[in-house]
Amino acid sequence: MTYGVTGIGYALGEPCSVAETVAAYTDDHKKVEDWGYRTYYRAPDDVGLTDLAAAAGEQALKRADIPADEVDLLILAMADIPEYLYWDPAVATQDKVGARHAEAQLINQACSSGVLGFDAAAGKFATHPDYRVALLITVNRVCEAYWNRMDSSTAITSDGAAAAVLVRGADSCRWLATEVISDGRYANVAYLPGGGAARPVTPDHPDPGRVGNPVNLMNEFLGHDLRAKVRFLRETRDNSHRVLEKACARAKVPVDDVRYVLHMNGTAQGLKEFSRDFHIPMDHTNAEVALQHGHLGCADQLFSLGKMLDDNRIPPGELVALTSTGNGMHWACTLLRV
């Protein structure tokens, strides 16, 4: 069983200049300047996560020339929180898209959610032989009360979505495999301090706090042990390679045949190191898309894939790896044949 991508759509917030707005988020202007981002995207206050998701889904369906009522499965992948708690954003998006016959599924495993969404679609296609069309929507919408766009991550975080129409048996951009490595030892590195069942928002604790700087949080979690930090960084690098190797083994293709690797929309230096580690040229990564758009949470890989395909930057027949590293921790890889 396999499927292919027949259309990719997008939705973004409003473009913002990094240089003109950095002071609103951090005093460390040098850090942000060194990251290399030029632009990020911020949605208007009245535009929610499901609004962005629905807009991207509608565009993807239009590009694929498939009506919404022919969608059998809608998968919403997100890395943050939706408009409301105790609420299902996947089925809300289904309603906004008009996919009234579709099963709705939610994936919310940090920045790995979008890459994992391809495997969720494969599983549903395998167990539901009557399903022909799936709509995978990956979305990020920052709640600035809880998340600092320039300090709660090692990247500038943007608001936006990318959606893909997945059709059973299609040959275009064909799914080959998805693999993931999970390591729960790091589950408690980062989280919103309040607002959950462990510490609800109450008169005694009215402020849920903010998600802190990830570098500082990891240092605290590791007891400021430099050797432990080096081991973690080595594990992260090794797992990024291992998960790609596992995906290639499952797809029965040589690792050396993968010449395009689209990772998270990281910093200029981070993507340069990533390019060197994987022995691929920078123009075979998503570096240019990343620095122009910022980090779109779990939408990075699909957004970058769509933009690079639109610009004819990936030739037909090439193997493309979509890779991610997500809090939790998860290392994931989806392998596609363009």
Beta strands, then each sheet from edge to edge (+ up, - down):
strand 1: 3-12
strand 2: 14-17
strand 3: 39-42
strand 4: 73-78
strand 5: 103-107
strand 6: 133-140
strand 7: 160-168
strand 8: 174-182
strand 9: 258-262
strand 10: 319-326
strand 11: 330-337
sheet 1: 1+ 7- 6+ 4+ 5+
sheet 2: 2+ 3-
sheet 3: 8+ 11- 10+ 9+
end
